[in-house]
């Protein structure tokens, strides 16, 4: 157990260092191209990304309208699966910093929330393949609320949330309480982490940050009680 904690701590430290390095490099290369001054392009940027970097999500929506999209933590019960996923996420980010696409026995996850009309879709990819897709309807969302992120949330999902602002939606689906942590940006593709060696990676990072901001705005416009801070 002690060894696992040390490994997680080291990997998380490497992840933080990697994020700081990437942000500094992005600012140097992009100059004034940032999410704030490019946000006015969000509505036209969305369909362009959905037919390019996020095409697997578009295909999974099977022709349904896509009003907004952002990344979220995978929905799971607290326990071994959540702990294992957090360790894997931290390891993957750390190895990506040195150009290695690491493979682990625990599958790599990428999950998203897609606002489609009155519905909110949750789509989970595992090693680039869809593993889960379910829908929260208007009734379920009308009684949902923004809740505080707990200490347990932060610990069990620290790898996936690292470097991003997190909001939590609490709702009831078929009599079962569910918590959804969603982020202020997208950092992962359905097939895995966004590689720092991909062409135009820094522009893509800005575009994905715009998508996160746009999702938050559109969700709040549709369901005022879900207006995130």
N, C-alpha and C positions, 0 to 999 in steps of 0.2 A: 504493500500500500504506500509506504514511504517512498519507494523508488518511483512509483507511478506519479505521485505528487511532484517529485523533483523533475521528472520528465515533462509534465504539464507546465510547471513553472518556467522551465528553460524554453520550451517551445513558445509559450505565450510571450516571453520576453523577446524572443527572436521575431515573433509576429509584430509586436509593437515597434521594434526597431525597423523592420521592413516597411511598415505602414508610414512611419515618419520619413524614411528615406524616399519612398515613392511619392509622397505628398510634396516634399521639397523639390524633387526632380520635376514633377508635374508643373509646379508653379514656375520653375525656371524656364521650361520649354514652351509652355502655353501662354505665359504672360497674362493678357486680359481675357483670354477665353476661359471663363469660369461659369459655374452654375447660376450665379446671380445675374450677370449681364447677358446670359444666353437663355434665361428661363422663358422669355417671351416666345421662344421657338418650340416649346414643349409639345403643343398640339400637333405640329407638323413633324416633329422628331419621332413621336411615338410610332406611327405606321412605318417609318423608315427602319427603325430598329426591329420592329416585329417581323419584318421580311428579311432581316439580315442576322444580326447577332442573336436575336431572341426568336428565331423562326420556329424552333421546336415547341415553344410555348404557343405560338400562333396556330400551329398544326393541331396541337392538343385541344385548342378551343373549338376546332371543327366548324369554323365559319361564324361563330358567335362574335358579336361586337366586342372590341377591346377598348375600354375607355381609359384605363390606367393600369400600370403594373409596377410592382416593387418586389424586392426579395424579402423573405421572412425566415424565421427559424422553423425547422421541421416540427410538426406537432407530435409529441410523444409523451408518455408517462415518465415521471421522474424515476430513474433507476439506472441499470447497467447500460441500456441502449443509449440514453441521453449522455451519460458520462463518456462512453466510448466514442460517440459522435463528436463530442467536444474535443477530445484528445486528437481524433483524426483531423478535424478542421484545423487545429493549431499546427499539427505536423505538416499538413499539406501546404499551408501558407508559408511556413518556415522553409521547406524544401524548395518551394517555387521561387524564393528569393535568390537561390543559387542555380536556377534553371533546371531543376529536377522535377519531373512529374512523378510524384511518389504514388505507389499503389500499396494499399494496406488491406488486411483481411476484413477490416471494418469498411463497409462501402462508403464512398464519398457522396454526400448529399447536396442537393441544391433545391430550394423550394421557393415558391413565389405565390403572391396574391394577385389576382387579376380581377379588376372591377369591370363587370360586364352588365350594363343596364342597371337593374336593381339588385343583381346578384354579385356575390363575391366568391370567386373560384380559388381553391387551394390546390396547387399542383406541385407534386414532389417528384424530383428526378433522382435516380440512384445510378451512379456510373453512366450517366447519359441517357438512361431509359426511364420512362414514366412508371412510377411505382404506386402513385396514389393521386386521385383527382376527385374532389368532392366539392359540393356547392352549398354556400350559405344563402338562403333566400331572404326576401324582403322582411318577412315576419321575424325570422331569427335575428336579422341585423337591426330591426327597429327596437329590439329590446337589449341589444348589445351595448357595452359601455367601454370607455377608455379607463384602464385601471393602472395602478402603480406597479412598476416592475419590482418584484420581490428579490430578496437576497438569494433565495433558491434559484430563481430565474438566472441571475447573474453568474452564479457558480456553475450550474449545470450546462449553461449555454455560452460560456465565456468565449470559447473558440470561435463560434459562429458570429457572435455579436461584436467581436473585437474591432475597434476603430469606427463604429457606427452608432448613431443615436437610435435608441430602441423605444418603441411604443408597444403597449400591450392592449389587445382587445379581449375582453371577457364576454362570452356569450353562451347560450344554451342551445344545444343541438340534440333533438330527440331525447330530451330529459337528462342529458349529460353536459356538465359544465366543461367548456373548452377555453383555453387561453391561447391566443395567437400573438407571438412577438413579431412585429414587422419593423423594417429598417428604413432609414432615410435615404437609402441608395441601393443600387445593385452592384455587387462586386464579383459575382460568380455567374458563369454561363451554365446552361443545363448540363453540358458535358464536363464541367469542372471549373477550376479557378481561371480567372482572366490572367493570361500570361503577360509578364512585363516585357516580353520579347515579341509580342504581336504588333503588327503595324498599326500606327495611330492609337496605341493603347491609352495614352493620356487623354486624348480627345474622347475616347470611348468612356473613360472613367468619369469625365465631366458630364457626358450625355447620360450616363447611368445615374449620376447624382441628381440630374434634372428630373429623371423619371421618378425617383423617390420622392422628391418635393411635389411633383405633379400628382402622384398617387395620393399623398396626404391631403392635398387641396381638393381633389375630386371626391375622395371618400367623405370629407367633411361637408362638401356641398350637397352630397346625396343624403347623408345621414348626419345632421348637425351635432348630435350627441357624441359622434365619433371624431369630432374636430380635434386633431392632435396638436399638442403645443409645439 
